[in-house]
Every structure is written in structure tokens, then in C-alpha cells.
Amino acid sequence: ISTGDDNVALGQAALSTLTTGDNNVAVGKGSLTLATTSSNNTAIGYDALNANTTGTANVAVGAYALDATTTTGYLTAVGYYALSANTTGTENVAVGYASLIKNTTGDKNTSVGYDALGENTTADENTAIGYYSLNVNTTGAENTAVGSYSLYNSTTGNNNTAVGRNAAGANTTASDNTAVGKSALSANQTGA
């Protein structure tokens, strides 16, 4: 560190390349290893925020959380592998094991639950709360799923709302549907 202030590093290679970044906390082997001018980041766990170079205001708690993020900011990942593949997606929140694990460039997604939005790659503005909710979504945008397995099979559908266990669970590509209640619209697959 040449001019960086108020940084904390604990663990092998933690913050090892930082030159001018301020207010970073890195705890765990490989956490914030590639950070050079990053500021206001918190990385706790093995390889948490490992590839981050200049991204700011990120929080990664858990092994491999946000470990592919390079220059992006305003991300929160809590859980083993949470937002692990994220490269440039911004303003995402992932809480839970493998939550938003495959997201790369999708923005403004909120995922709470085991593997919620797990297959999401580039889709934006989805909310998934519950075990496996919106799990196989890849590019569908502006969906809301609340409840275990809600909108589970939706891959490319947009603007769907599902509240309840398995609500719209069979939906694959349908858009603009609302399902409220356990297994509501559970057989609908492609109808809009």
C-alpha cells in the first residue's frame, strides 16, 4: 500500500496488491487479493472478492462470494458461492448458498434462499425469495417469486409474479402472469 488509508487485511494474500484504496476489510486467504485502487469493500471468507481490482462498495461474506467480480460496485453477497460468477453485474443482492451463483452481467436482482435465481446469467430486476425460487431463470426479467420453488422452471419469461410454494412452478417461457397461493398456475408452462 502506497497511499491507501484505513484498510484491514488478515489472511494469506489478503489485499496484497492494494496501492491507493481506502476503507477496505479483507479477512481470509485470497480475499480482495487483486484489489489495486478499490475502496469501501468488505470481503470475509476464502477468495471472497478475489478478482476485484477497482470495484467499490461491495460486501462479500462466504467462501468464493463475489470471487469473479472485477470492476463493479454496489453488490452484496452473503453465502458460500453467492454471486460467484458475477463479473460486471451491478446492484445485486444475493443471500444464501449458491444464490445468484451464475449471474455474470445481470443488474438489480435480489435473491434470498438456497440456490435462488441460481441459473440467472444476464437477466435484470428479478426478485426471488425462497428455496430454489426462480432457480432456472436465465434471461427472464422483472419477475417476482416468493416461496419455495415459485417460478422454479421459468427460463425466459418476463413480468411474472408468483407468491406461494410452487406458484407458477411449471412456467417456462410464459410472461405477464400472476399466481398467488400454493401451486397456483402450477401447470401453466407457456401461456401468457
Buried (B, 14 or more C-beta within 10 A) or exposed (E): BEEBEEBEBEBEBBBBBBEEBBBBBBBBBBBBBBBEBBBBBBBBBBBBBBBBBBBBBBBBBBBBBBBBBBBBBBBBBBBBBBBBBBEBBBBBBBBBBBBBBBBBBBBBBBBBBBBBBBBBBBBBBBBBBBBBBBBBBBBBBBBBBBBBBBBBBBBBBBBBBBBBBBBBBBBBBBBEBBBBBBBBBBEBBEEE
